[in-house]
Every structure is written in C-alpha cells, then in structure tokens.
Amino acid sequence: MSTATLHKEKKETLVPKLRFSEFHSEWKTEKFSVLLKEGRLGGNYENSESNIGIPVIKMGNLGRGEININKVQFLPENIEYNNEDVLKKGDLLFNTRNTLELVGKVSIWREELPLALYNSNLMRMKFNSDIEPSNHFMNYNFNTKNSINQLRRFATGTTSVAAIYGKDLKAFDITYPTLAEQQKIASFLSAVDEKIQQLSRKKVLLEQYKKGVMQQMFSGKLRFKNENGNDYPDWEEKKLGKVANRVIRKNKENNLNVLTISAQLGLVNQLEYFNKSVSAKDVTKYYLLEKNDFAYNKSYSNGYPMGAIKRLKKYDKGVVSTLYICFCFSKMVSLNFMEHYFEFGLHNKEIEKVAQEGARNHGLLNIGVNDFLDISLNLPSLIEQQKIANFLSSIDKKIESTNQQIIQTQTFKKGLLQQMFV
C-alpha cells in the first residue's frame, strides 16, 4: 500500500489530483445509460422474523462500499426463489429506495455469506466489460463525494421516503480512466479496505476475549492469586447502599453542564450529544454530580435491558435530571471495578427482582430509590477488585487503540476517494 508512486497533478482537466505516476491520459465521461449493460431489481420477499434460513440482503445492509451482515433477515429454507436473485461475488448493488440521505448507496458483494438473495429495493448493476471489468472500480467511484452529491440530485420523494429511478439514473455522469488505471486504483483501495477489515476483526476478537474473561472472572471460575500464590478471600454479598451513598446535592451554583447518559459514551454533555438542549430552562433543581459519581438511567437502551449505570469521568462537574438515581462509592470498593461490574450487567437480575413487572412510566423502569440501593452486589476483596479492574482496563486500552487505527485508516481512505477520482 505504498504511496511512493503517487504524485500530485496540477493540470485542470479530467484528471485526479492524486494518481499513479505511470498514468497520464485524461479520464473519460459517459452517461450511466451508455456504460450500464444490465440493471436488475431483486425479488419481492416478505419480511420474516426467523433467524435461520436463506439470508436476504436489503437496503439496511448496504453501507457506502461495503455490506453489513450483522442484521440480516432470513427466508424459510423451503421457499421458492428466483435463481437470478442469488448474489455472486463481485455483484454491485444500488439502493433505489431509502431516506433522502441514504438513497443511492452502492456496495459490492464480496461473498460475505455462502448464499444470499437480494430484494426489490436493490438493483444489481452490470457494466460493459470492455470498460469496467470487475465492478470494484465502480464501487469506489460511486462512493466518492462527487458521485454521492450527484446521485442525490436524481432522488425524488420526501426526506423519509425517497427513490432514484432507473430512467433518471440514465443521465448520471460517470468519469473513468483506462482499464489499467481502474485496476490499479481498485487494487490499491482494496488493500486499504483489507487493512480496515483486519483491524475490525482484531477489535471483535478482543471484545469477545474480554467478554469471555469477564464471564470467567465474575463467576469466580478465574481468580487472581496473592503474592504467596494463595486465593484471595471469598467474594461477599453486600447491599449497594452499604458501599455507596446517594447523591442528591442540588445545583446551587447553577452549573450549566447538563449531562445525559449515552450507552456508548457514558455521561456526556447534552448539547454535544443531541446538538440541542432538551433540559428544563431552570437547572438549579438538578442533581450536581462530581467526578467519579455514578448515575443510573432507568430507561431501556440497546444492550442495557434494566437501564444503564455510568460513571462521570469526562468532566469535573455536571448536572443531571432528578429522574436519575445518583450515588458515589466509599473507599471500600474500586471505582474501576464497579464500572466494569455495571457494564457487564451483573446488576440486572437484582434490579429485575425489585422492579415492578411490566410497569414503565414514560419508558422508565418503575423502581424506587430505596429498592435500587437495596440491590445486592457480589464483591471480592479490594485488592482483587483492583487486579480485575486493571486487567480488564488493559484489554480496553487495546480495543481503543485498535479502534483508533480503524478510524485513522478510514480517514486515510476517505482522503484517497476525494483525490484519486475526478
């Protein structure tokens, strides 16, 4: 993936800003209708709740240049389907119907699954093989900023439901180089994609490893030893209210750093998270949190069936709605350990015991403060807490480092897409 053979082009013609040094000819522009050999919509298959069977790729699975198979819907194995709807490696898919923001997404099928169909909101595109041999170049070309902006101009409909019809797409301009340069560009960008995929797989493996280790540690199957090689004391059951105190300090100083709980980011500034304020005008009656205080949000969120508990780490102070249950721990426990404890959801069964079944008020779990503070925690000695927390935090650092590498490589690719295409 060396960029040593790339150089800047200053010529104001149909050439990219960044290209491989052996290519000098100007790029050509043709209408979509001239280059397209065939555009075919997939089958009209009904939605299914089954999690086994024949997978169907839909508009929600298409990203910009890649296909996400994490949330694939399945058809019964005995259903009749058209063999023309079966995806083949290298098929290029165009999203004809979606929101105005997402319609026109293009992705290439890399045989992510051994068998998959595509549905009627997607169009499989086949181009003139004399011009585009593998679809890989076109996959990248369609996902440049210029192409995305041009495609949006062809969209008709509303913000929530928009479509790009084949008859309109015929006028779409495609600019492309010689086959040799197409192949060089596609190969180079494919190598960048492979790097992103490798890092993504590494991140998933680290996350799976952490989850497995946590299951072993929090079940007592995996224990640390002391300096003499002996086990630490047995874990003890303690009430939350015995190791933590409720935080109800009022916001007398009128702190305006209004916080909300994000499942992924923790306690974050509301303006940064929502891009707007959703708090009351007067926040003096809100709870004032200080760094390392914890807050419990009683509302369900993805991955947090009994609500999320987060620690204030990003700011020295902040305020939250009185709908939150806030608390701080004594020195009997490790804050880092408790953060992992709650993140793993070890408190969920305890909350489920005291929450009124099926009773939610405006989406909030119906659980009183006293009941919440009365939940039981299973805790090891402070020294073992610290060892567990340090070990898990070391894995977190590796996960975050890998994630940063993914972001950097994605940014690098984005820059290439802007400069290597016309």
N, C-alpha and C positions, 0 to 999 in steps of 0.2 A: 504494500500500500504506500510505497514511497512517492512523495510528491515532487521528487527531484526533476522529473521530466516535464513538469508543468510550468508554463510561463504565462505572463500577462499579455493580452492582445489589446492594442490601443486603437486599432482600426475600427471606425464607426460604420461597420457593415454587418451583415448577418453572420457574425462570428461571436463565440462566447468570450467572456473576459478571461476565463481560465481554461486552457486546453493543453493537450499533449503536444509536445514540440514538433512531432513528425507530421502534424496535420496543419494545412494552411488554406485549403479551399473554403469558399463561402458556403454556409448552410443553405438549404432549400426550404421553401414554404409551400405547402399544398393544403387543400381543403381536406377535412376529415373524410368526406364522401369519396374522394379520389383514392385515398390510401386504404380505406376500410374494404376488406374483402367480404366480411360477413359480420352482422351484429344480431345475436340471437338472445331473446329473453328466456329465462329458466321456467321451470314448471310452477303451476299454481297449487301449492301444497298447503293443506290446513295446518294450523298450529297444533302442537302436541305437547302434553305435559310429561311425556315419557323421557327418561334419562338413558335409555338404551335403544338400539335400533340403527336406522340409517341416518347419519347426520345430514342436515340441510344448512348450507351457508346462506345467510340472509344479510340484509343491509347493515344490521348491527354488528356483524362480524368483520365488516370491511373497515380497515384503517386507511391511512394515507400511504399506500405502497405495500402494506402487509395485511395479513388476515389473522384475526384473533379467534382462537377456537376454544377459549375458556368457557363461553356461554353458548354452546351450540344446542339447537333443538333437534330432536330425533323423530323420524317416522317409524311406524311399526315395520318390522323386518319383512312381513308378508305383503306389504303394499306394492301395487304395481306402479312403476315409474318409467319415464321415457329414458332410454339409454343416452339420448342426446343431452340430458340434464346431468350426466355424470362428469365431474370435473377431471381434467387431465393436467398433468404437470405443465406449467407454463401458461395455462389459460389466464387471460387478462379480463378482469371483471369490472364493469362500470355500474355504479349505483344510480339508477334512473329516478328513484323517488326517496325523499328523506326530508329533513328540515332544510330550510334555505341555506343554513350554514354548512350542512353536511352533504347535500345532494351533489352528485358528480364525483364522489370518492372513487378512486381507482386502485385496485390491488391485484397482485399476481398470485396465482395458486402455486405454492411450492410443494405440493403433496404433503401438507401438514397432517392429513389423515389418509389411510389406505383407500377409503371410499367415501365420497361425499357428493351430494347434489347441490344445485344452486336454484334459487327460486325466482319468481317473476319480477321482483324489484331490481334484479341484476341482469345486465346484458353482457354476454361473453363476446369479446371483440377479437376478430381475426383480421390481421393486416396482410397486405400484399407482401409475400415472402421475399420478393426482389428488393423491397425497401426495408422491411423490419423482420429479421429472421427469427427472433426468439421471444419477442414481447418484453424482454427485460428492459431494453432501452425505452420503449414506450411507457412502461410502468413508471420509470423515473421522470420521463418527460411530462406525463400527465400530472405529476405531483410537485412540479415547480410552482413557485408563487405566481408567475405569469399565467400559467395554464389554469390554475385554480381560479384566479380572478376572471379570466376569460370565460371559463365554464359557468361561473355564477351569473354572467350576463345572459346566458341562454335559459336560465331557470325561470319557470313560471309557477304561479301559485302564491301561497301565503308563507309567512315566516315559519309556521309549524308544519305545513304540508306543501312541499314544492316538488316539481318534476322537471327533468330535462328530456325532451322527446327526441327520438332519432331524427325526425325531419329537421329539427332545429340544429341538432348537433352536426349536420352535414356541412354547415358553414364554419365550423370550428377550424381555426388555423393551426396546423402542426408544422413546426420547423425542425428540420433534422439534417444531420451530416451524412457522409458516406457510410456504407455498411461497416467498413473497417473502424472508423471512429466511433460509431454506435457501439460496436462490440467492445472497444477499449474502455469507453465510458461505463458501459453496463458492467463489465468485469471489475473495474475499479470500485464502483459503488456497491457492487455485490460483496466485495471483500470488506467494505465498511459495514454493511448490513450483517455479515457473518460475525464481525467483531462485536457488534451490538447484541446479537443473539447469544454469543458465547458468554458475554458478561451477564446477560439476562438469565441464562441457565445457571450461571455461578451464583447469582443472587437468590434464585429459587432454591438451589441446593443448600445454601447457607441458612435460609429461612426454615427449610424443612429440618435441617440439622438442629437448629435452635429449638424448634417445636418439640422434636424428639427428646432432646436433652432436658427440656423443661418438664415434659411428662415424666421422665425418669426421676428427676430431682424432686419435684413437688409430690410425687407419690412415695418418696422415701426409698426407692429402689437403687438410686445412685446417691451415695453420701461422700462427703469430704471427710478426711481423717485429720486428727490434730497432729502436732509436731512429734508425738510419740507413736503415731500410727494407729491410734485408737479412735473409735467413733466419738463424735460429739454427743452431748445429751439428747435424749429423745425429744421429738417435737412436742410442743404443748398447745393445747387448745385455749385460746384467750378471746374474750369479747373485744370487739373493736373499741368500744367505749372505755375499756380498761387500759388500752395502749395509745388512745388518741383522744383529743379534746375537740369539741365542736367549736368552730369559728363563726362568731356572729357579730364581729366588730363592724360597726356602722361606718359609712364613708363620710365621716365628719369633715375630712379635708377636701371633699368634692373632687376626688381623683377621677379623671375623665377617661382613663384607660379601661374601657369596657371590654370584658373578655367573653368569649364563648368557647364551648368545648368542640373541638374538631376531632373526629375519630382518628385521623392520621397524624394531625399536627399537635394535638393536646390543647392546652389553654392558650388561645391566640386572640389578638386584638380583633374586635368585631368588624371594624372598618376595613382592615386588611383582608379579612376572611369573606365578608359579604359584599365588599365595595360600597357599603352603605350602613347607616346606623339603624338597628332595629330595637334599640333600648328606649326606655322612657326618657323624657326630657330632663327630669329631675332624678339623678342617680345617687343622691345623698343617702337614700334609704337602702341602697345596695350593700352587699357584704364587701368589705375591703379585705382582699387577700394579700398576703406577703409571700415572698419567695419560699418555696418548698411546702406551702399549704396545699391541700388536696381539695378537689371539688367533685361532687357526684351529680351527674346529669341523669335524671330519672327517665328520660325518653329513650326509646329504642333507636339504635342506629346499626348499620351494617357491621356485623361482627361483634356487636355488643347487645345481646338479647335482653339483658337486665339493666341496660344503661352503662355509660362509661364513667370511669373514675380516672381523673387526670391530675397530675402534679404541676404546680406553677413553677416553671423553670426559665422561661424566656424573659420575664420581666421581674423587677424587684417588687413591684406592687401592681395591683389591678383590681377591678370591681366586677362582681357577677350578680345576676338576678337572685333574689331571695328564694326563687324556685329551686336553686341548687342547695344541696346539703354539703357544707364545707367543714373541714376538720384538719387538724395538724397532729402529727405523731410526737410521742415522748421520745426520749433518748434510749428507750428500751428496744427500739427497732431501727433497722436500716431503711432509710428512705428509698434508696435504690432497689433494695429487695422488695419493698412494698409496691413500688412502681411495676416491677416485673410480675409480682403476685397478682395485682389487679389486671394487668394487661393480658395475663394468661386466662383470666376469667375464673379464678378459684373462688371468688366471692359469689358467683352466680347462683349456685344451688342454695346458698344461705339466704340470699335475697328472695329467691323463688319461694322459700318456705314462709316468709312473713308478708310477702306482697299479696294483696287481695286478688285472687284468681280472676282474670278477665276484666278487672277493674282498672280502667285508664281514664284519666281526666285530661282532655285535650292532648292525648298522645303520651301523657306522663304516667309512669307506673305509680300505682297507689300504694305508697309505702311511707309510713311516718318516720320522723327523725329518731324517736326512741327505738323503734323496731330496727332501723338501719344501724344504729350504734350498738344494738344487741346481737348483731350477727357474729358468728364465731369465725375466728381465724386460726389456722394451724401453722404455728411458727416454730422454727428451730432456734437455737441459741443465737445471740447477736453475732458472735464470731462466724458461725456457719452461714448466717444471713449475708454477712459481708462477703464471704468467699463465693457464695452462689451468685450474688449480685455482680461481683467483679468478673466472674467467668462469663455470665450472660451478657454483660456490657461489652466484654471483649469481642463477642460474636457480633453484637450490634454495630461495633465500630467497623468490622469487616464488611458487614452488609451495607453500611452507609458509604464506605469507601468505594465499594463496587457500584453502588447506585450513582455516586458522583462520576465515576468513569463512564457509566451509561449515558448520563446527561451530557458530559463533555463530548462523547463520540457522536451523539445525536445532534449536538450543536455544530460539530465539525461537518456532519453530513448535510445539515441544513444550509450551511455556507457553500458547500460544493454544489448543491442543487441550484442555488442562486447564481453561481458564477460559471458553471460548466454547461449551462443551457442558454439558448437565446430566447 
